[in-house]
Amino acid sequence: MVMTHTGHPAATTVHAVAGYASILVPLDGSELAERALGPARELALRFGAGLHVVTAGVGREDIWWYERYLDRIREQVPGVAVHVSSVPDAADGIIATARAEGSCLVCLSTHGRARSAAITGSTFAAVAKRIGHPLVAVGPRVLIGGNDQSAGRIVACLDGGPLAERVLPTVAAWAHRFDLRVSLVTAADPVLLRSRLARERAEATRPYGHHGDPMAYLHAAAALPVLAGLDVDTEVLWGLAHPHIAIGEHLDRHPALLVAATTHARTGLTRMALGSNVARIVHRVPVPVLVEPPGRP
């Protein structure tokens, strides 16, 4: 097993494959859900994939309304394939539709605002927990139609622990596919960091490895075999503000195509780097978030 310089296990190869035959957007009839259509169309173009939409959890009494709604979507988005799922649980319907399409990337608009929720607290969290592969979250600050699609980098949010590092193979795969620069960032409060280092003396539980140095940790992560051959830069976002604010402000100043982060079904990511969970990042950043769900090897 290869270990990082922080003492954490690390993937040695790009086990993720950035290739999709279809991009699937779940819709519920709201303008919020439709915000994902713009980023999804861009992703479909980049991957050479078909664009699909699905309305899930549709009961018999609502089918007629959704059929008319999807007719309007067809008019607005020429060439889109539409699906209606009658599976009672919306997340199950979305996942079943995605799996039926084979190699499919789900791109879902989210509120991403609840402190205790895993991203949206409901549908997105359920899909992320069960689907078993990455998906894309489009938060309320994403500039639909206004993003700098030429921004040539993907930003990976790390927190000094092994859970966050699980996003790196996916980041590497996307970076290779689209010739993107990789930026590894971590947001750290120096006061909280000193307190946590004093409290967690065991190397296995200490953030940022034995010495508790965020910059050394990022440099070690940049040197991992999984990122070999890529243009990688690193930055520690020091400050007293909430980490999701620091990350959002970094993205405001330095455009990116995507942000990438790992989420967890039960506890989210540690507060030191990502707030209570990925939800806050999704809510704050101006670009879509590539989410690595729990349960990935």
N, C-alpha and C positions, 0 to 999 in steps of 0.2 A: 504494500500500500504506500503510495506517495503521500508525504505530509507537506503542508505549507510551512513557511518559516514561523508561523504563529502556533504550530503544533496541531493544526487541524487537518483532517483528511482532505484530499483534493482530487478531483477528476483528472485523469491524465490524457484523455482524448475527448474530442467533440462528439458526444453521444447523441446530441440533438441534431436534427436535420431541418434546416430552414427551407422547406419546400411544401407548398400546399396546392391542391387542385381546386379548392373552393374556400371562400371567405363567407362566414355565416353571421348575419346580424339579427339578433332577436328584437322583435318589435312588439309593442303593446298598445299602439294607437296614440302614443304621446309624442310631443315634440322632443322631449328629453331623449327617448329611445332612438329617435331618428337622427340625433346628433352623431351617432356612430356610423351613419351611411357615408359621410365624406371620407373619414380615415379608412373605412373599409374599402371604398372604391380605389383609393390610392394604393392600399395593400394588394388589392386584386390586380391592379396594373403592374405593380412591381413583381409579383409572383407569376403573372400570366395565368391567374386563376379566375374561375367563375365567381360572380357575386350572387349570394343567396340571402334571402330573408326568411324568418320564421315567426309566426305568431303561435305561442304555446299556451297550454292550459285553457283552450277555447272550448266552452260548453256548447251544446246544441242550440241553446237559445241565442247565442252570440255569433254563430257561424255566419249568418247573413251580413252582419255588420262588418266583420273582419274581411269577408270576401270583397265588399265594396271598398273597404280601406286598402286592401292589397291591390285592387284595380288602380287606385290612385297612385300607389307606390310604383306600379308598373309604368304608368304614364310619366312619372317624375324621373325614374331611373330605367332607361331603356336597356333591355337585355337581362334584367334581374330575374332570377328564378325564385318563385315564392312557394312557401310551405305552410300548411296549417296543421298544428298538432293538437289532437284532442286529449292527449295524456293529461290527466288532472293536475299533476305537479308540473309547473312551468319549467323548472330546471331539468327534470327528467325528459320533458319534451324537447328541450333545446339540445341536450346531450344525445338523445336518440336520433335527432335529425342530423347532427354533426357526424355521428358515427355512420349513419347511412350514406353520407357523402364521401366516406373514405378519408382521405387526407384533407382535413378541414380545420381552419382556424376560426375560432369564435371571436368576434369583435363586438363588445357590448358596452353601451352607454351606462354610466353609473352616477349616482349621487355622490358616493364616496365621502360621506360627511359624518357618519355616526362614530363617536369615540370608541365604543365597544364593538362595533360591527366589523366583520371582515369584508371590507370594501363597501358594499351597499347594505349589508346586514341581512339580505334576503336572497334574491335570485342570483346575483353574481357570486356571492359567497358559496351558495349551494353548487353552482356550476363549477367554480374553481376547485372545490373540495372533491368533486366526483369525477371530473372529466379526465384527469390523469395526464394532461399535457398543457403547455403554455396557452394563454389566451390574452386578449388585448382589452384593456379598460380605457374608456374614453370619458374623462371627467368633465365637470362643468366649465373649467377654464380653458379647455382645448379650443384653440382659435379655428373654428371650422372654416375652411377655405382661405384662412390667413396664415397657416403655418408655413414656415420656410422649409419646403420639402427638399431643398437642396442641401440642408444641414447634414453634413457628412459624418455624424457620430451617433453612437448609442451610449447612454449613460447607465452604468450599473451601480446601484446603491448597495453598499456593503456596511456591515455594522460591527465587524470584528469577531464574528462568530461563524461556525460552520454552516448554519442554516442559510444565511444570506448568500454564502459562496456557491450554493447549489444553482444559482441562476447563471453562473459563468459559462457552462457549456452551451446554453441556449444563446447567450449574448455572443459567444464566439461564432456559433453557427450563422446567426443573422449578420454579424460583421463580415464574415467571409462571403456570404451570399451577395451582399449589397455593397461591398468594398467600403465599410464604415470604419472610422476610427473608434476605439473603445476608450471611454473615460470612466475610471473607477473613482467613486467619490464616497466619502463617509462624513457624516455630520456629527460633531462631538462638542459637548459642553465641558470645558476644562475642569470646572468645579465638580460636576457630577462624575467625570472620569476619575479624578483623584479619589473621590469618595468610594467609587465602586472598586477601584484597584485595591484600596485599603481593606475593603470588606471581603473581597473574593481573592484570597491568597493562593488558592490552588490554580496552577497553570491551566488546567483543563476548563476552568470556569472563568478565568480572567479575560476581559475584552482585549483585543489587539495583542494577544500572545503574552509571553513571559514578561516582557518589559513594558507592556501596555502603551506602546508607541503607535498611534494611528498611521503616521507616515511610513514607518518601517513596515507595518502591516500591509499597507497598500502597495508598497514597492515589492514585497514578497508575493502578493497576489498577482501583480503585473507580470512576474517572472514565471508563473505557473505554466506547465506545458500546454494546458488547454487553450492558452492565449498565444501560443507560439505563432509567429508569422504575422501578427497583427500589430498595428500602430496603437500603442496603449499609453495613455497619460493618467496621472493620478492627482487628486486634490483633496485635502482635508478642509472641510468647511467648519472652521472654529467659530463658536459664538454661544451666546446665552439664550438665543431664541429657540423655539421649538424646532427640532431637526427638519420637519417637513417644510417649514418656512425657509430655512437655509437652503434646502434643496430646490424649492420653488424659485427663490431669488436667483440661485445659480443658473437655473434654466432660463429665467427671464433675461439674464445678461448674456448667456452663452447658448445659442439655439442648438437643439438636437432633434434628430428624427424621432427617437423613442427614449423613454426611461425604462429600465428593467429592474425588477425587485422580486424577492421571494416572499410569499405569504405563508401563513400557517393557520390551520383551521381553528386551533384552540387559543393560542396566546398572541398571535401576530409576531412581528419582529420587535426586538428590544427597543425600549424607549430612546436609548442613547443615540441611535442612528436614524430611526424611522418613525418616531412617535409611537403611539399605542399600536398601530398596525399600518399596513399599506394604504388603508382607506384615506388617511390624511395626505399622503403623497398624491394619490389619484385626484383628490379634491383640489390640491393646490397647484400642481404643475400644469404648464400650458401645452403639453404634448401628451399623446397617448402613452399608457404604461403597459409594457410587456410583463405579464405576471406569471411567475413560476409558481405553480400550485403546490400544496403539500402532497406528500406521498410519492414524489418523483425520486428515482434512485440517484 
